[in-house]
Structure formats: C-alpha cells, structure tokens
Amino acid sequence: MRRKYLFVGQVSLLLLVITALYFGSHHISSLPSQIHFPDISRPDSASSSKDSNDASYTSSGILSAENITRYVNAISDPKSEDLPRLKCPDIASSSRYDGLKLPSSSPPAEIKYFFAIDLRDSVKLLPRLLGSVVESIRFLGPTNCALSIIEGNSNDGTYDVLQALRPSLDALTTTYYLRSSDIDPKQGDRIAKLAELRNMALQPLLDNAHLYSTETTVVFLNDVAACTEDILELVYQRQQLDADMTCGMDWVYVGRDPTFYDVWVARGMNGDSFFEIPADGNWNSAWNLFWNNEPAQSSMNAHRPFQVFSCWNGAAVFTAKPIVEKVITFRGPREGECKQGEPQLFCKDMWFYGYGKIAVVPSVHLEYSDDRAQQIKDLKGYTSRWTAAEDVPTDDKIEWQRDPPAEVKCIPSYDAQSFRPWNETL
C-alpha cells in the first residue's frame, strides 16, 4: 500500500543530495536555473573529442586491464554476478515483447531501434545500464539496433570500458557509435550545452541517413539503473499506444522516502507540474503527485499510461521521424521564452510539429544508482509486476487530446512561477 505521508524536508537538503548526484551525471537538467553549483576543477582534456575507432587511443590507466575486462564481461553477460548491480527479472519467461522483434534471417534495410546515451563518470552504473541495453539489443535483434554513446570526459574509466566494449558489440553485429566530448555543462549556458550533448548522441541518425528512416525508434536513456524490461516496456507502449513518445517515472532519495525527480521538466495535460512547489522552494508536497489532475492521478495509481504535455523522467522512447526529417533538435530557450530544460523544449517542439502523443508509463520506475534503484523496485514494484496483473495484455489505451494545454507552468525559479502560453516564441 502506498504511503500517505512523505517527509522531504527543506530544499537545502534536496540541493545537497542532488548536487552530489550532479557531478558525473547529466540528469541535472531536471533542475531550475536558480540552483548554483560550486566550481570543481577537472584535469584538462588532451583533446576536445576522441573516437573509439581511433587506433592511436590508449587506455587512460585509471582502471586496470583486469577491471576493464570485468566490466565488459558483466555488461555482456546478464547473469554475471561478478560486479554489484540492480537485480532484474529474466525477460525470457515473458512473451509480452515478442512482437517487437524483427526477422533476423537477413540484415534489415534500415535499423529499427536507435539507443542513445550521454554518460560521464558512470563506470559503476555500466554493468546494469549497459547490461540491460545489450540484453535489449540481443532480444530485439542486434542487426536491427544501433547504440550511440557520448562520453563526457570521465575521470573514473568510463571511456575505457566503453571503448573496450566494441569487440563484443561488433561480434553481435550491432552498429556502435562512441565519441567523447569535453563539453562541460557547469561552464556557461548549461541548458544549451546539455542540448548539444543530446544532439551529439543523435547525430549518427543524420550522418548515416541511409541506415535509418522515419520508422526508426529512438531509445534515449539517462544514467539510470534500468532493467531490460523497463526499456522494452517503454518501446512496447510506444507501439501499443501509437504514441510519439513514452517516458517512465524517475525517482531520487532526498530523505527516507523517494521523490519524483524530473519535476522541472514534466508537465501534465493541465499544464502544471507533477507536484506543487511553493515559492519558498520546499518539496513537502512531493508525495502528492497530480494533486490537481485527477485523471492522471487515477491512471498513475492504476499503473496505466496517461498523456502528458512533457516528460523525460530518466528515459524516453520516441519516433525518429522529426529528427531524420531535420524538423526538431534539442535546444536551449530562445529570447523571450520561459527558461526551461532541453527535454521540455523538445516536447514543446514536438507538439508544435504535430507529435503531441506523449505518455508516461507509470509501471516503469527508475533511479540513478543500483542501491537506490533496488529500493525503488522493492517499494513500487518491478515493471513485470504490474504488466502481469493486466486483465488483457493490450488493454492500455489513451484517448489522445490533439490540443496541448493553452498555458504551461514556467519555473525559471521557485519564487517566480507563472503560467505562460505553451507556444510562446514558436
């Protein structure tokens, strides 16, 4: 039974925890601009970018060859217990996702699934995150999939593991793009730089246009501890619902109990944030999700998908059509536009160009570390717990609203919140 009370404490505790999460993570795009982070120096990069195909690249020496091998083996083997990670259900026992597979008798004319990830200092998360990605790729058909990773100049050996993973992915005959960038969102325009990093992850869709089409599905993951079933459920629901985008629900522990994380980006079909944050910035109402949006609250409590204006929530699965047609990219706010995160602007542009079928799938729960993700799964349930309880496997339906809310809440800072036209500057 869901707890009725959640003690979150004052925003100072929240900022302390989330500041710690930020260093080495890109999911900080979920926070408003009023939050300032201390400058932590990093060694200068030897070059602005490096490609794993560059034969001159050598290991940084941060991890030993033995440890790199352990990480690669853990990523490649879903049953490996050599390194700690979130425990996940075996997908082999379910036929729910069989319809996502494509015939593997011959190479496809176009790649169907494009996985995109931005990572920085995430080596401990790789066995779970990339282990689930690789297992998803195996399930969907390796030649039907591509994986694009942008590494953010890590100091923990993340790039070494990603580069060492290439032979395993080549053996799977999966298309693999890996690039490292020294773009630092802590310096300058944070949202614009985060948007640039996301666009870099999607760039192969444009550079290799002959491999992709408007039918390609993008699976864009943050640095989350995701199970294979989480990924496949978002892909499945995008297909099942005929959605343009599907998102999960992401959480963070700022105290004893979890709090929905992506509140700065996510907006319901009433234009409001998923929970109320007063002008003093406290999150004491974070337990009361969709307090003023009964349809969304009912669907969430029933673990059934529902339409929203915007979401990201740790993972988003969306149509590649507006990307390959060069209609939409990630971007920062324009002059005169509400200061908001690049995922919310992406959803706003999707609405403008006719891609407003955006849904949250509340059976998918994500967190940003293995230990905390285990707590979330224990508390809120694995995805398969809720999908197994459905009366009919295909009974999730949404009556899509074709028009977005007239106004959407703008939160440039907690003490300056207001509702503004959804399409300002467009």
N, C-alpha and C positions, 0 to 999 in steps of 0.2 A: 504494500500500500504506500502511495506517495506521501512523503512527509508534508505536513501542513505548515511547517514553520522552518524558515531558513535564516540563520543568523549570519549575516555577511560582514557586519562591522562597517566602519567608516572607510572612505575612499583611500585614505592613506595606506591602510593595509593592502587594499587591492593594488595600488600602484607599486608598492614594494614587491609584491609577488610577481606582477606582470612585468615589471622592469627586469627582474631576473629571467623571466621567460624570453624577453626580447633578444638578449644577446645570444646570437646563434639561431634566431628564428625570423621568419618573415610574417608570421601571423599577427604581428603587432599592427598591421593595417586596420585592425578592428578598433583602434582607439582614437579618440579625438585629438585635435592638434594642441589642445591646451596642456597636454601631458608632455613634459620635457625630460629628456634622459641625459644623465651625465655623460661626458665625453670619455670614452675608454679607448686609449690608443691601441693600435694594432701594428704589427710589423708591416712595412711597405711591401706591396706585391712586386715581384720581379718583372711582371708584365701585366698589361691590362686584361688579358684573357689568354686562356690556353685550351687547346682542343685535345681530347684523348687520342685522336688519331696522329698526333704529332710524335714522331718516332724519337725526338730529342727529349721528350718529357721523361723525367725520372721521379721516383718516389721522394716525397719530402723528408722521409726518415722519421716522421712523427710516430708512425706505427711500425712495428717490426714486420718483416715479411710473413712471419708465422701468424701474427694477429690479423694482418690483411687477409690471409688465406682463411682464417677462422670466420671472419665477417662474410667473405664471399661464399663460403660453404653454407653458412647459416641462411643467407639470402636465397641461395639456390635450392635448399632442402627445407620444405615446410615442416618436416618432422624433426628437424635438428633441435636439440636442447643444449647445445654447447654454450650458447650465449643467452642471457636472460631476455625475455620479451613477453609481451601480452599473449596469453593463451587464447587460441581461436578455434572455433568449431571446424571440423572436417567438412568441406563442401561436397565431397564425393557421395555423401549419403542423401543428397537432395537433388531432385530433378527440376527444381524451380527455374534454374537459369539455362537449361539445355537449349532453349530457343535462341539464346544469344550467340551460340556457336555458329560458325560458318563451315561449309565443307572444306576439308583440308587436302583433298585429293590432288589439287593443283594450286600453284600460287595465285592469289587473288589479283584481279586487275588493279584494284585500289585497296589501300589499307583502311580498315573499318574503324579501328579503335586507336586513338592517339592519347597516350598518357603523358602528362606534363607535370613537372615538379620543380620548385625552387628550393634549394637546400643550403644551409650554412651551419657549420658546426653541429652536425646532426648524426655523428657516427654511431652513437649508442642506439639511435632510433632505427637505423638502417635494417637490422635483421627483421623487425616487424613490418615497417613501412614498405621497404622494397621486397621483402619476402612475400608480402601479400600482393604486391604489384606483379612480381614474377609468377606467382601461382595463378593470378587472374589471367595473365598473358598465356600461360600454358592451357588454361581452361578455354579461353576464347579462341585459341589457335594462334601460335606465335607469328605465322606469316601474315595474319590479319591485324597485327598490332605493331605500334611503334612506341618507343619511350624516349622522351626528351627531358633532360635534366640540366638545369643551370645551377652550378655550384658557386657559392658566394665567398670565395677566398677564405676557406676554413682553416682553423689552426688545430684541428683535432684529428686530421687524417681522413676526413670525409671524402676529399677528392681522390685520394689514393685508393680507397675501397671502390669508389665509383669507376675509376679507370681500370682497376683490376677485374671488375665485373664483366668487362667487354667480351672476353673469350667465351664466357658462359652464355651470354646473350647471343653472340654470333653463332654458337653451337645450336641455339634454339631457332636460328634463322629469323630473329626479331630485329627490326630496324632500331638502332640505338644512336641517339644524338647526345653528346656530353660536351658541355662548354663551361668554363669557369670565368667569372667576371669579378672585378674589384669594385663594382658599383656599391656604394655604402649608403643605405637609406638614412643613416644617422646624420649624414652631412648634406645640407642643402634641402631641397624640396623632397621631403620623404615620400609623399604620395606619388609624385611624378617618377621617382626612382623605383619604387615598388612596381609601378605600372610598366616601366621599362624592363624590369626583370621578368615580369609575367609575359610581356610581348616577346622577349628573347626565347622563352620556353616554347612559344607558339610559332616562332619564325620558320622552322622546318616545313610547316604547312604551306608556306608561301615559297620558300626556296626550292622545294621539291613538289611543286604543284601537281605533277603528273602522277604522284603516288596517292593523292588524296582527292576527295570530292565533297560535294555538299551533303553527302550521306555519311561522312565520317563523324564519329562521336568523339568529343574531347573529354578526357577524364583528368581534371586538374586537382591535384592534391596538395594541401599544405603539409607541414612537417607534423603529421598526426600519427598516432598509433592506430592504424586501421586494419581490421580483419579483411580477408578476401571477400567474405560475404557482405561486408559493408560496401565495398567497391561494386560488386556485382549487383547488389540491390539497387544502388543509385542508377546504374546502367539499365537494369531491368525496368525500373519505374519510369525512366525517361521514355523508354519504348512503349511500355504498357499504357502510360497516361497520355501518350503522344505529346509529351512536354518538350519545350525548348531547353529547359534547364531543370535539374533536380539537385538539391542540397541535403545534407544530413543536419544534425544538431551537434554543435561543438560545445564543450564544457571546460571549465577551469576551476581548480580548487583555490579559493582565496581564504578559506577557513575550513571548518569541519565538513561543510556540505558543498556540493558543486554548484556553480553558477553558469548559466548560459553565457557564452563568451562573446559571440560576434554581434553584440547589441548595437555597435556603432554603424554597422553595415546593413543589418537585416531590418526590413520594414514589412509590415503586414499589408493586407489589401485595404485596410483603413488608413494607410499612410503612416501609422505610428510605429514606434519601436516595439520590440517584443516584450519589454517590461519598462516600467516608468522609472526615470531617473530625475529626481528633483534638482532644483538649481544649485543646491549645495554639493551635488555630486555623489551623495551616498547611494549605495546599492542595496538598501534594506528591503526593497520591494522586488528584488531579483527572483525570488521564489514565485512571484505572482505573474507568470507568463500569460500574455494575451488577456490582461485584466479587463480590457475594453473591446475585445474582439471574440465574442462567444463562439462563432463558427470555427475559428482557428483553434481556440482552446479545446472545444469538443473533439475536433479531429486529432489534436495532439494527444489528448488523454486516451483516445481510442487507438493511438499509434497508426493512424491512417494519413496519407498525404493530403496536403492542402495548399492552395495557391497563395503566393505572397508577391509583393512588389519587388523585393530584392532579397537576396541571401548569398551566402558563400559557406559559412559555418564549417570551415575546415576542409571541405571537399565539395566540388561542383562538377556535374556532368552536363555537358551542353552540346548543342549542334555546332558543327564546324562551319556551317553554311555562311554566316555573316563574316567569319574570319577569312575563309578561302575566297570569298567574293570581295574582300577588302572593304567591307562596309563598316565594321566595328573593330576597334582595338582597345586595349586598356589605356587609360589616360588619367591625368590629374584634372582638378577642377579648372574651368575656364574663368576668365574675369567676369565677375558678377554672378557666379554660380556658387551655390552652397558648398562650403568646404566639407568634403566627404571622401570616404575611402574609394580606391580604384575599383573594388568589386561592385560597390553600389552604383558607381558611374557606369560600369559595364552593363549592369542590369537596366539602368535607366536608358541607355542607348539601345539595348535590345527591345525594350518597349517601344521606343520611338520608331524603330525599323520593323515592327510587327512581330517581334519574338517575345511576347508577353506571357507565354505559358510557362511560368516559373513556379516550382513547387518545392516545399520542404517535405522530406520523408522522415517522420519522427521516430521510426523504428531503428534508424541509424544514429548511434551515439559515438562521438569521437572525443579524444582528449590528446594532449600534447606530450605525454610521457607514458611509458609502458606501465609503471606502477599505478599512476592515476587512472589510466585507461582501464586497468583491471578493476579498480574501484567503481568506475562508471558502469562497466558491463555487469558487475555484481549487483549494483543498485538499480539500474534501469533496464537491464536485460540485453542479451545479445540480439542482433537483428533476427536471427532464426527463431528465437523465442516467440516473436510477435508474428512473423510470417507463417509459422507453423500453426498459429491459432486462428488464422483466417478461415472463414467458413468455405469460401471459394477462392482458389488461388488468384483469380482475375477480378475480384470484386472491388478493387480500388479504382474509383472513378472520380474525376473532378469536372464539374460544370464550369468551364473556364469563363471568367469575365474578360471580355475583349478590351475593355477600357480600364486604364490604370486609375488609382485614386486621384482626384483633382489636385490634392495637395499632399505633400510628403514631409514628415518632420525633418528639419535640418538641425544638426547638433554640432556646430563648429566648436562650441564649448558648452559645458553643462549649464552655465548661467546665462546662455544666450540662445535657447532653443526656440524654434518657431516653425510653423507650417508654411511651406512655400510651394508655388506651382511645380508640379512634378517635372514639367518640360522646360523650365527656365533655361535660357541660352540655346535651346535646340531650334 
